[in-house]
């Protein structure tokens, strides 16, 4: 029998933003693309925003309708890459069979 673990860092971008800015913790936030550049969709959302009905891929204006107090932040990809690598380094302590699947997901074989 072969065992493969799937690791998915839920709300990854939003969690990184909340970690970096403590004023965002326990608040409804969404990491969003820039509306002015026509990339205005929700890329990630906090658990609080998720409970209010905010969905990934939703237009920013729709997300604000679901959650009027929603705080939107621009993405900081360099930070997400940094923390993604740190998580993968932890997996690498236990196995050399780590297959990334995006920034926030991996397949890990013990």
ABEGO torsion letter per residue (X at the ends): XBBBBBBBBBGAAAAAAAAABAAABGBBBBBBBBAAAGABBBABBBAAAAAAGBBBGBBAAAAAAABAABBBBBBBAAAAAAAAAAAAAAAAAABABBBBBEAABBBBBX
